[in-house]
Amino acid sequence: MSASTSHLCLPPTGRSDRHSGCVHTTQTAVHPHTLSLTHDHPLTQHQQGLLTVTLVRAFDLSTGFKNAISSGASAASVFGLHTLDPFVDVSATGPAGQAVTGVQHSTTVYGSATPRWDEAFEFALVPAGGSVVLVLWDRTTAVEGLANIVTGNFKGRSQHSLLGRLCVPLLDVAQARRVRSSWPLVDSPEGTGSLELVMEWVPLAACVTGCTAR
């Protein structure tokens, strides 16, 4: 499934909460316990649905090279052997922050600070009051790992560098059914970077009705 701009989408350009890591959209305030798509079909935060997250692309990613020497970064970064090779872990949580899905992984885009994925991830039984959680990593390649071993800075074969996190509450998505926008990353090395996503949430009852109709 690829991202599309043919649908009407809300632009929730958000502010980030540095303590929780979540981004709160600037849409009209919604009661935390009850939404209403129509007067006949109230939507509660515990109502479950099918969530589709399309990871479109990332902007302005940074490895933290400016602070490499002072922060003790890897030898690969310091000596220019490092390239940005981003990939993303995607999951969802419930209203209380508990994990309700497994973690899915995007492909790795090698050598790009502006990677584009256009990859879709589906999660079943996600509560409307939950959140989408994305963690962006810079994959450590074989060359970078070798440079770290040579300089004694190797910390583990599977270790990757954090490029940022994103946690987006689903209430606005559940109300609008479909939202496309860009959100700023939290905990990025130099305070930069953002992810563009398309998120769709369909109530479970609608999913069942649609499948039965087929």
Disulfide bonds with the S-S distance in Angstrom:
Cys22-Cys167 2.37
